[in-house]
């Protein structure tokens, strides 16, 4: 007879020892022992058709047309409101041109229009992104025309920033737990799409990377910032890293190896089983065979 465990799991019951592992994050207790200091959801744009494209030139044209149209609507609304009290002003929803071939309107953009805020095209906000697994796109990464950017501006401040993130499916997803590493700004539904609001979480690491291989984004070679530091701090808190160093590695390893070992642990069958229902944790004791395999990811 099947009986639920103390977590009320009927099937795929989790291993209780999983609770002893170190969490990759903790929203409630900022002083708790965690692996990573920072995390974020992927970018939610609510206008993907406008701010994504595989062709950089086409994306620039689309964004410029959209911003020009938005500014013209701001100007038209401002003129319509001259001499009117707030009570007599037209509601933005009733006033704007809702032609979907001109722009995709969202609540925050409507508020900007109501406050007569115009926008300018920022060429530096055109960045490489990962839209779906193994699907790269150019993206207009801009807080005014992206519905939610979350912590991504801190993780990828500009197109020249070199960084890595582990992207994982959030709780409640139906696609199964999947960890993927990327060095580009991820979309909210990069790992799993469907309906969940927490469809992706990202855990960043800063480090020196080798030059990117030739890809869709060839012009990145011309975007390198000459003032950028050769290396940056990996976002592992000092209170968590010593435990891993003591229990796993007796010698100094490259920071990228730590990152790949964490990712390797996330794809172990028993780990995947537990991560269907709780937020990811990582074991700090591995066999030599596991360490070697993970470090080659």
N, C-alpha and C positions, 0 to 999 in steps of 0.2 A: 504494500500500500504506500502510495506517495504522500509524504508529509512535508509541509513547508518548513523551512528552517527559521532561525531567529530573525532573518532579514525578510521573511515572508516570500522567499523564492520557492516556487514549486518545482521548476525544472532549471537546468543549468545553474545549480546552486554554487555559490561562490566559495572559494577557499578562505577560511577565516584567517589564515596566516597572511593573507593579502593585506589585511588591515595593519600589519606591523611594518609594512614597507613605507618608504618616504614618499609623501605626496609631491607631485610636480607643482602644485600651487595650493593656496589656501586663502579663500576670500575672507573668511570670518576671522582668522587669527593671523595677523601680519607678522607676529613674532614666532610662529611655529616653524618647525624644521621642514623646509621645502627644497626642491631641486632648483627651480627657476624663480627669479624675482619678478618677471614680467610675463604677461600673456594677454591674448586678445582674440576676439572673433575676427573673421575675415571681413573684408569691405562689403557693405551692403549698399548698392547704388540706387535701386528702384528705377533705374533708367539704363539698363545694360546695353540696349540697342544704340544708345547715344554715346556712351562713354567707353565702350570697348570696340576694338577692331583689329584685325590681323595686319592691316595696312596703316602705317603711321601717318602717311600723308592724307589718306581718306579720313582718319580719325580727327586730324587737325581741322579739316574742312567742316566736318560735322559739328565739332565743338564750337567753332567760330560762328557758324550759321545759327546754332542754338543760342549762343550768348547774344548775338546781334538781335535775334527775335525777342529774347527775354528783355533786353534793354529797351527795345522799341515798345514792348508792353508796359514796362515801368514808366516810360515817358508818356505814353498814351493815358495811363491811369493817373499820373500826376496832373496832367492837363485837365482831365475830367473832374478832378477833385478841387480845383482852384475855386476858392470862394465858398466852398461847401463845409458845413459842420460835419463832425464825425457821424452824426445820426443820419445825415442825408447822403453820405458817400455810398457809392455802389459797393456791394459785397464783391470781394475779389473773385470768388467762385462764379458769380454771375457776369463778371466783366471780362475776364480773360478769354483769349482765343484758345479753345481746347483742341485745335487741330493737331493730331498726333504726329503729323509729318513735320511739324515745326518744333515741338518740344514735348517732353513728358513732364507734366506738372506734379509736384508733390507738396505736402503740407509746408515744409520749411521754405521751399522756394516761393510759395504763395505769400508766406509771411514776409519774406524779403521784399517782394513786389509791393505789398501793402505799406511797407515802410520806405518805399521809394529808393531801394538800394540797387544800384547798378553794379555790374561785374565786368571784369576784363579777362581776356584770354591769357592764361599763364603757360607759356611754352614749357617751362620747367616742370609742370605737372603732368606731362606726358611721360609715363613710366612703363617699363615692362611688367607684366603681371602673369599670373597663372590662373586661368579661368576655370578649367576643369583638369582632372589628371591628364598630364601630357598634352594639354592644349594651352599654348601660350597666346597672349593677346597684348596689344598695346592698350593702355588705359589712361583716361584723364582722371588722375588721382587728386581730387579737389574737394575740400570739405563743404563747399557751397553747392556743388552739383553731385555729391555722393550723399545718400541718405544717412549713412552711419559709417564713419571711418574707424571708430573705436580707438585702440592704441597703435594702429598701424603707422601714423605719422612719426611716432617715436621709434618704431622698429625699422621703418624705411623712410627716413626724412626726405630723401631725394633719389633721383635715378642713379646717381653715382655711388650710393651707399651699398656696401657689400655686407650681407648678413645672411644668416640661415634661420629658418623656422621649421619646427616639427609641427605639422598640421594633423589634427586628429578629429575624428567624428565626435560630436557631442552626445550627451545622454539623450535617449529617446529616439535616436535615428534607427531606421529600419534596414539600412544597408550593411550593417555589421561594422565592427570597430576596425578602422584603418588608419595607420600612421604613415604619412608621407613627408619627406623633406623637400623644401624648395628654397630658392634664393631670390624669389620674386614676391611682390605683393599678392597675396591670395584672395580670391573671391570668397564670399560667405559660404557658397555652396561648392567650393573647390573639391572637398573630399566626398561629401554626400549632399544630394539636393533635397528633394521632397519638401516636407512641410515644417520641419522643426526649426525653431528660432535659434537654437544653439547648434547649428549644423557643422560648425567648425570652430576649433580653438587653436591658437597658435602659440608656441613657446619659442621665443627667440634666443639666438646666440650670436654674439658679435665676435668675429675673428678675421684674421687675414685669409683671404681665399686666393687660389690660383686664378689667373685671368680666365674669363669665361670662354668656352669653346665657341666656334662660329655657329651662330644660331639665327633664328628669325630676326633677332635684334642686333644686327651688325653695327649700327650707328652708336651703340653703347661705348665702343672703343673711343669715340670722340667726346664722351661725356665724363670721362674720369676727372675727378677733382684733384688737381695737383697738390692742393693743400691738405688732402685727406690723409690721416695717419695711416701708417703701414699696418697697424693692428689695432684692435679695439677689445674692450673687456668682454669676456664671455659672461653672460648673465646667469652665473651660478653663484648663489649667496655663499659667503664665506662660512656660514654655520652649517651648510649642507655638504659642501665639497670635501672637507677633511675626512668625513666618514667614508666617502667613496674611495678616497685615496688610501686610507688605512686598510679597508677591507677588500679592495679589489686590486689595486695596482701598487706595487712596491717601488716602481720607478716612474719618473716623470714622463707623461705622455702628451702628445699634442692635444690641444683643446678640442679639435675636431673629432678625435677618437672618443672622448667622453660623450660627445653628442651622438655619434653613431651607435655607441653601445647602449645608450638609453633607448634609441629608436629600435635597435635590435630586440631589446627586452620587450618592447611593446607589441612585437609581432609573434611572440611565443604563444602556442595554443592555450596554455593555462592563463596567460595574461589576458588574451583576447576574451576568454570566457568571463573573467572577472570584470573587465572594463565595459561590458555591456550594461552594467547596472551601477557602477561607481566611477568616480573620476579617476584618471590614471595615477598610479603610483609606480615607483621603481624599486626593485630589490637592490641592495647594496652588496650582495655576495653572489658571485657568479663562478662557474667552473672555468678552468683555463680554456677548454674547448669553446665555450660560449663567448668568452672574451675575445678570443682570436677571430671567431666567425663574425661577431658584431663589428669589430674594428675594420673589417674588410668591406662593409656595406658601402 
